[in-house]
Amino acid sequence: MKRKILLLTSIILTLSLALTACTQGDIGEAKAKEIGLAHINNMFDTSETEAEITLQKQECYRDASGALVTSGDSEFSERWIYYVRVPLATTMTKYEASVIASTGEVIYAYQSNVNIRLTDAQKKQADELYMETSEWEEKHIDALQALTRACFDWAKEKFNDDHLILLDANNGVMPPVKIREFGRCYYVVTRDGKVYTASMSWPSLELLSIEVETGLLS
């Protein structure tokens, strides 16, 4: 019996030391929660105060700054990520942010579609777009342009950057004609060389997700 207890103690100690070694320099759950919630509240203009925290290991490249993967030839490695989740229900997520455990950098944040509440005017826009009879007419073009403009204005405000570059990540891929609501992704390039992918929703003109694609470019 003593031998079994000693063996179990040894296993627990080994796992504990391994976890400690893997998470050296870890910012900790409390700090991750603080950072994650602050980012969620800023990106989505909300005021959440509570979240669930989980720590998971993700594969990445060693030289990736912010992004989980780069296109370089670096040695493949692993990274610990805190997932800061604001639950909507037992199996649903209202908001979520991914925070690098060693640095506290937020690399991804998203909100659920269930958060989006259309105004009466936006519902009318959506219905009018759906009722458009031809392949692509003025309302479709206006909708795409409005969403692109909304993403540009959103990025200027959130990143405090009047000289950012916005690129259509879905360039050449048009939303279906018979549709009331659609989403679109954009690459946002800021002055410091960071590249983000922002996903926006029409006609709400709200952000659905924001993700770091690359760190500082050489």
PyMOL commands that set and color helices and strands:
alter all, ss='L'
color gray80, all
select helices_A, chain A and resi 2-22+29-44+113-115+120-131+138-159
alter helices_A, ss='H'
color red, helices_A
select strands_A, chain A and resi 52-61+76-89+92-100+106-111+165-168+182-189+195-202+206-214
alter strands_A, ss='S'
color yellow, strands_A
deselect
rebuild
show_as cartoon
